[in-house]
Amino acid sequence: MNLIFVIPVIVIIVVSAFIVKIAAVAINLTGLDEKKAFFQALSAFTGTGFTTDDSELIVRHDIRRRIVMFLMILGNAGLISVITTLMLSFLKGGLTPILINITIILLAILLLIKISLNKEITRKLTKKIQARLIKSSTFTKRPVEEILRLAEGYGVAEVTLSEDCADIGKALSESSFRRKDILIVAIERGVKVIPAPHATDRLLAGDVLICYGKLQNIAEIREKK
């Protein structure tokens, strides 16, 4: 039995599995659901199932689209390599050796699947991949519109409070923002940033409020500030 043809195929399969996993984590970091991210990564790599409705979430996003294009190229290259290796195995030794080689490859695939189903191993691997990818600025910037899944007419805007603003000294729960159903996402106060402020936090002159809500309502309040 000649393993010279089996080992490259097993290596290709293992590397392919890692590539799909890394790509799935990368897509997940852009905001897509974990299961959908894995399905789209696997679909792109194998060239199957990528015509689903969820594929629009990929093609409309620049980073996801680049990841998927990379997967498609690598997937085709890997498939060609496997087919070529198996053909050479058949030409060199005939039917019996290739059946033995295929059996070994299938056993290796089953072992890989068993390892991938181990939640502890998967969790540790995912954390390591995330830690590596998060260091890249590519995955630290996401459009606010995508995070909040904005409906038509809604958006994010800044409102600076002047000294004569009627809301100065009031708690957020008592302010005109609450009455207009405007969510204060954060408050910039000088060099300090207050993320997710509480309803009891009081507003001060010079505060820059990061607001989310109907843009028309935000514009009306901004005119009065």
Secondary structure as GFF3:
##gff-version 3
##sequence-region A 1 225
A	DSSP	alpha_helix	6	29	.	.	.	ID=ss1
A	DSSP	alpha_helix	34	46	.	.	.	ID=ss2
A	DSSP	alpha_helix	55	59	.	.	.	ID=ss3
A	DSSP	alpha_helix	62	93	.	.	.	ID=ss4
A	DSSP	alpha_helix	95	116	.	.	.	ID=ss5
A	DSSP	alpha_helix	119	134	.	.	.	ID=ss6
A	DSSP	three_ten_helix	137	139	.	.	.	ID=ss7
A	DSSP	alpha_helix	144	148	.	.	.	ID=ss8
A	DSSP	beta_strand	154	160	.	.	.	ID=ss9
A	DSSP	three_ten_helix	172	174	.	.	.	ID=ss10
A	DSSP	alpha_helix	176	179	.	.	.	ID=ss11
A	DSSP	beta_strand	183	189	.	.	.	ID=ss12
A	DSSP	beta_strand	192	195	.	.	.	ID=ss13
A	DSSP	beta_strand	208	214	.	.	.	ID=ss14
A	DSSP	alpha_helix	215	224	.	.	.	ID=ss15
###
